[in-house]
Amino acid sequence: MKAALKLVSYAGLALTIVPAVLLYHGRIDDALYRNLMVLGMLVWFGSAIFWIRPDHAES
């Protein structure tokens, strides 16, 4: 389960990096860039929280 969450998180992170490069090179327009960035942000923050945070089992 943790490996699947990492894969989804990294895909979301890629959605925040790749659109910037594509916009810079003129491959996509501004509206698509913004939509992909928002989607990547939501995927990253929605999935990374479950595997990045430390376990608080000792408390």
C-alpha positions in Angstrom: 0.0 0.0 0.0 2.8 2.4 0.9 4.5 1.7 -2.4 1.4 2.5 -4.4 0.9 5.8 -2.4 4.5 6.7 -3.3 3.9 6.0 -6.9 0.8 8.2 -7.0 2.5 10.9 -5.1 5.5 11.0 -7.4 3.1 11.1 -10.4 1.4 14.2 -8.8 4.8 15.7 -8.3 5.6 15.1 -12.0 2.4 16.9 -12.8 3.8 20.0 -11.1 7.2 19.9 -12.9 6.4 18.7 -16.5 3.8 21.3 -17.3 6.2 24.1 -16.4 8.8 22.8 -18.8 6.1 22.3 -21.5 4.8 25.8 -21.1 8.4 27.2 -21.3 8.9 25.4 -24.6 5.5 26.6 -25.9 4.0 23.1 -26.2 0.9 23.8 -24.0 -1.2 26.9 -23.4 -1.6 28.7 -20.1 -5.1 27.3 -19.3 -3.9 23.7 -19.6 -0.7 24.5 -17.6 -2.8 25.9 -14.7 -5.2 22.9 -14.8 -2.3 20.4 -14.7 -0.5 22.2 -11.9 -3.7 22.3 -9.8 -4.3 18.6 -10.5 -0.7 17.7 -9.6 -0.9 19.8 -6.4 -4.0 18.0 -5.3 -2.7 14.6 -6.1 0.7 15.3 -4.3 -0.8 16.7 -1.1 -3.6 14.2 -1.1 -1.4 11.2 -1.2 2.0 12.2 0.2 0.6 13.0 3.6 -0.1 9.3 4.2 3.5 8.0 3.7 5.7 11.0 4.6 4.4 11.7 8.1 6.2 9.7 10.9 4.3 7.1 12.8 3.4 8.3 16.3 3.0 4.7 17.7 5.2 5.4 20.8 3.0 8.2 22.1 
